[in-house]
Amino acid sequence: MDGLIWIIILLLLTLINTAAIQLHKRNKLHFFWSGIGIGILGPILAFSIGAVFVKIDHSQGGTGEGGAITAAFIGLIIIGNGVIYLIIGLISKIVSWVRG
């Protein structure tokens, strides 16, 4: 189960980061707004993944706590990624204002 968790995290972060970078390169979306979007998307993904993991844990005779903790972990990582994009966006905007 641990390997599955890391595969999901790596897959989600790769997809989210690739989308944010591509949108920024095409001048469609600034990193600040990507960070806000990722921050909103994080809990939605975490709850969805958590529902699946809790059902898997229940089907194996568990209480579902492991699935819930795993979903919270994944959600926090995704939200942290969004906060990093938010900070990068703010810093780049401040630098562009200072440079004129």
C-alpha positions as MATLAB code, in Angstrom:
seq = 'MDGLIWIIILLLLTLINTAAIQLHKRNKLHFFWSGIGIGILGPILAFSIGAVFVKIDHSQGGTGEGGAITAAFIGLIIIGNGVIYLIIGLISKIVSWVRG';
ca = [
       0.000    0.000    0.000;
       2.913    2.369    0.680;
       4.124    2.091   -2.891;
       0.654    2.929   -4.175;
       0.568    6.068   -2.046;
       3.871    7.345   -3.421;
       2.882    6.508   -6.988;
      -0.337    8.501   -6.562;
       1.524   11.450   -5.037;
       4.133   11.474   -7.800;
       1.500   11.125  -10.513;
      -0.676   13.939   -9.127;
       2.250   16.286   -8.563;
       3.615   15.599  -12.037;
       0.243   16.321  -13.653;
      -0.456   19.428  -11.570;
       3.042   20.898  -11.939;
       3.157   20.210  -15.670;
      -0.212   21.914  -16.158;
       0.797   24.945  -14.072;
       4.114   25.385  -15.874;
       2.587   24.937  -19.336;
      -0.182   27.439  -18.578;
       2.407   29.924  -17.319;
       4.612   29.466  -20.396;
       1.644   30.132  -22.701;
       0.805   33.286  -20.698;
      -2.620   31.876  -19.884;
      -2.333   31.698  -16.078;
       0.066   33.329  -13.618;
       1.697   31.184  -10.928;
      -0.263   33.057   -8.254;
      -3.580   31.880   -9.690;
      -2.203   28.397  -10.259;
      -1.328   28.273   -6.564;
      -4.833   29.268   -5.566;
      -6.320   26.689   -7.943;
      -4.047   23.945   -6.671;
      -4.884   24.913   -3.080;
      -8.580   24.527   -3.842;
      -8.054   21.325   -5.812;
      -6.008   19.690   -3.018;
      -8.854   18.963   -0.573;
     -11.142   17.819   -3.397;
      -8.557   15.288   -4.563;
      -7.797   14.254   -0.979;
     -11.452   13.544   -0.182;
     -11.879   11.589   -3.406;
      -8.767    9.505   -2.845;
      -9.682    9.110    0.826;
     -13.068    7.649   -0.042;
     -11.385    5.020   -2.205;
      -8.723    4.212    0.394;
     -11.251    3.935    3.231;
     -13.351    1.506    1.161;
     -10.228   -0.542    0.400;
      -9.307   -0.581    4.086;
     -12.851   -1.588    5.094;
     -12.873   -4.394    2.543;
      -9.700   -5.764    4.134;
     -11.296   -5.746    7.589;
      -9.783   -2.475    8.821;
     -11.380    0.541   10.421;
     -10.499    2.957    7.624;
      -8.161    5.094    9.718;
      -5.178    4.304    7.531;
      -6.998    5.392    4.402;
      -8.113    8.625    6.034;
      -4.617    9.456    7.263;
      -3.187    8.683    3.841;
      -5.711   10.964    2.157;
      -4.896   13.760    4.588;
      -1.190   13.298    3.848;
      -1.778   13.484    0.099;
      -4.008   16.535    0.501;
      -1.441   18.371    2.601;
       1.288   17.696    0.061;
      -0.869   19.024   -2.780;
      -1.871   22.113   -0.777;
       1.788   22.688    0.135;
       2.621   22.546   -3.558;
      -0.062   25.160   -4.196;
       1.368   27.410   -1.475;
       4.788   27.182   -3.128;
       3.261   28.313   -6.440;
       1.448   31.120   -4.623;
       4.707   32.353   -3.063;
       6.575   32.075   -6.375;
       3.808   34.050   -8.079;
       3.904   36.792   -5.445;
       7.689   37.068   -5.592;
       7.720   37.215   -9.393;
       5.014   39.899   -9.394;
       6.914   41.992   -6.822;
      10.129   41.625   -8.825;
       8.354   42.721  -12.031;
       6.915   45.772  -10.236;
      10.322   46.745   -8.834;
      12.018   46.397  -12.217;
       9.331   48.457  -13.838;
];
